Structures are given as structure tokens and as C-alpha cells.
Amino acid sequence: MQETSLTKMRYIAKAITEFKQTGKPVVAIGEHYKQSQYYLSSYADTIYMAPDGGVMLQGYGTYSLYYKSLLEKLNVNTHVFRVGTYKSFVEPYTLDGMSDAAREANSVWLNQLWGAYTSDVAANREIDASVMTPKLDTLIEQFKAVDGDWAQLNLNQGLVDELLSRPALRQRLMDLFGDNKEHSFNQISYYDYQPTVNDPMIAPEGDELDPTASVNQVAVVVASGASWMVLSKTTM
């Protein structure tokens, strides 16, 4: 899973929460957890991780490329007209680094975003949010206490519930969900499951299939967050 926005993850998290209300267990398994992966995993009832794994929480950040010196060497002139302090859009062309005003503005929304992330995870895991933002001295002492064992540190922090090797994890899941013909736990891949959900010719359990029903549908999609335009060039 690639890193993605908190807005999109909260949408998925809502579906996980609704599924949990059915009484069925939600289990997260992984050798390592990136930031986005761990956010969604925090909504699970149980989080398993490999003994040589780790939870990688890096926080949020932003950066830009700055071209002022380059443009000067190329004898390119820029003419900027702006009003106000927090107008950073053109800074890459007029500066060689982030201005104090831009740094201040970026810090505000990044801190809010990271605060929302840690608040959600802390509530899900029933831990203090400060676990995810330790001071450097504290983190060093914590690593010393576990002899540099990253996975053990995450377990002590309450970020995961148990450390299991791959064979032990497979057996645990077999105990929970039963086994299959491949001598592993009962499972279905996303690629096999997804068509059964969206196929209009497959009726839900207890319902009769209506072959005359139209598959034409209109959906209203509500979105929040940043909007991006992607332009592509088509070769004829």
C-alpha cells in the first residue's frame, strides 16, 4: 500500500468500523507497517507483526524546489506581483529556500494533520498520543532498554499486540478462521473477492436475481481534501 492522504484513509477506516459492528474480528498482519498502513491497521481488533519488523511513523512534511539562482544563471527574469505575507506560490522562482512566512504557514496545517493522525491512532489503540511523538532523548533510552529491538519497542509502546513469525502467524490465523486445502488459513484474495461484490449478475444471499434489471447507475461521490489536475499527452 502506498502512502496516501488522511482524508482517503478515514473513508476506508469508516468502512472498517462499520464491518466491525457485525461482530466479525478484524486482524491486521504485516512484517513492517508504513505510516498509512499502520493508520488503517490501528482500526483492527488485533495487530500482528514480525519479530524483525517495525512501525515506521515519520510524520508529515512538505518541500519545494527553488530556482532563483538557476534562473539568474540562465538570465531569466521573473516579474511577480502579490499582496500579503502568506503568498508562497511563486517563491520557488524568487528564492533559494523557504521563507519564514511559508514555513510558519506550512507548520500550521502539517501540525494539524499530524495531530489528527496521532489522535485517531491513540483512540483506536487506547494509548497516549505522545507515544508516536517521543523526544529524541526518550527514544534513545527506549531503544537502549530493548537492546535496539525495534519490534519489541513497538510492542512495549502498545502499537502492536503480538510479535509472531510467519509460521506462527499462519497457525494463529488457522486457529481463528480454519484451514484450507493449501494447509493455510481460510482466505480469499482481493482480486477474487472484488468481482463477486460488483458483478450485477450475482445476487446477494437470500435475494433472487432479476435478469431484466439495468446495470446503468448514477453515483454521487462526496470528496474532501486537495484536488489535483493531471494532464496527459496522447500520441496519435
N, C-alpha and C positions, 0 to 999 in steps of 0.2 A: 504494500500500500504506500503510495506516495504521500508526502506531506500535503495537507490541504487546509482550507480555511476553517476557522472555528464555527462559522455560520453553517457550513455544509455538514460538519461533524455533529452539530447539535440536532440537525434534521435527522440524521441516521440514529443518533442517540435516543431521540424521541421514539423511533420505531422499536429500538431495543427495549426501552422501558415498557412500551405497550405489550410487547411479546412476553416480558417477564410477568406481566399481570395475569397471564394464562396459567401460571404456576409451574411452567416448564423451566428447568435450570438453564442458565446461560454461562458457558465456560469459555474463558479466553486462554489460548495456548500459544506459546512462542518462545523462540530461543533468545531473541532480543526484541525490544519494543522501542520503536521510534516515537517521537512526540505525538503524532496523530494517531498512531496505532495504540499507544497507551491510553490516550483520551477515551477512545471507544471501548477499550478493554476495561477501563475503570467502571463501566456500567455492568459488567458481568458479575455474576454471583461469586465466582472464583477465578483467580488469575494464576496460571501455572507458568513457570519459566525454567529454562535450562540452568543447571548449576554453573555453567560458564557464560551465562548471558548477562544482560543488564538493561536497565531502563534509561534511555537517552533523552533527557529533558534539557533542551538548550535555550528555551525561551523564544521570544520573538525579536526580530531586528529588521532593519531596512538599510539599504545602501544605494548610492548612485555613482555613476562615472562622471568625472568632471573634466572639461575640455578647454578651460581657459588658456592654459599655456600652449596646448596644441594649436588652438585657433590662432594664437598670436604668432607662432612659428610659421603657420600657413598664410599669414597676412589676411586672415578672415576677420572682418569687423562685425560686431553684433550691436544692435540698437534695441534697447529694452525700455519699455515704458510701463511702469507699475505704480500702484498706490497702496500704501500699507506696509506693515512689517512682515507679516507671515505670508510672503509671496515667493515660495521656493521653487516654483516650476521651472524658471529659467536659470536657476543657479548653476546647473551643470555647464552652461555656456559663459557664465560671467565670473565663476570662482573656481578655485582648485581644491576646494573642500567644503564640507557642510558648514553653513553659517550657524551662529548661536541661536538665532530665531528658529531656523529649521530644526535644529537639534532639540530645542525646547518643545516645539510642536509635535515632532515625531515621538518624543519621550512620553507625551501625554497619552496618545492613542495606543502606543505599544504597551505601556504600563496597564492601561485599562484592559487591553486584550489579554495580556498575561494574567492579570488579576482574575478575569472571568474564567480562564483555563484552570488555574490553580483552585479557584473556588469550587468549580464543578467537580474536579477530581477529589478534592478534600471531602466534599459532601458524600460522594459515592463511596470512597474508601474509609470514611469516618476517621480521618487523620487531620492533623493541623497543616494548613497550607504552607507554613514555614518549612516543612519537610522538603518541599520542592524548590525552596529558595534559600538554602543554607549559606551562611557566611563562609568564606574560604578557610579560615582557621578551624571552624567547626567541622567542615567537610574533611579536612586533612586528619583531624583527630578521629573522626568516624572511620576513615579508611584504615588508620593505624590499628583501631580496635578489632578489625576483622582481617588483619594481615593483607590488606589490599584486595580482598574478595568482594568484587563489585556486586555480584548476585546476592551474597549474604547481607551486604549493606542494604540493598533494596528490600530484602526480606525483613530486616530489622526495622526499616523505616515504615513498613506496612504497605509498601507499594505493590507487593505481590503476596500471595498466600502460601505458596509452597514451591520448592525447587525440586524438579524431577527430571531425570534423564529421559531420553526418548523411549527406551523400552519400558521404564516405569510409568511414564505418562500414557503410553499405549495401553498398558494393563489397567491403569486407573480409569481410562475412558471406556474400556471394555466392561469394567465392573459397573460403570454408571449407565451405559447405553446398550450393552450387549455386544456380541461379536458377529462378524460376517464370515463369508466363505474365504476371504483372504487372510483370515486369522488376525484381523484388526477390529477396531470398534465400528459399529454401525454408522454409516456416514453417506452423504450424497454431495457431490461437488456442485459448485455454483452453476457450472455450465449445464449440468443435468437437471438441476432444480429450477432454474430460471424459466426454461420453456414451459414447464408444467404450470407455472403461475400465470404467464402471459398468453398462453395458447387459448384462443377463444373456442376451440373445439373440445377442450377438456372442461367438463362441468365440475363445479365444486361438489364435494361429498354430500350426498343427500339431495342434490338437485338434478333435474332432468335437463339434458342438453337440448337447446332449441336451435335446430339447424337453419331456421329462417332468420335468426337474429342477425342484425347488421353488426359488422365489426368496426364500422366507422364511429369514431368517438371524438368528442371535443373535451380537452382538459384545460383547466385553469391552473397555472403554476405560479405560486406566490414565492418570491425570492427577496432576500435582503443581503446587504453587503456590497462589495465592489462589483462594478460591471466593466467588462473588458471587451474591446472590439478586436477581432482577429481578421486580418486581411490576407487572403491567399491569392496567388497568381496562377492562373490556369493556362497551360500551354496548349494551343490549338494545333 
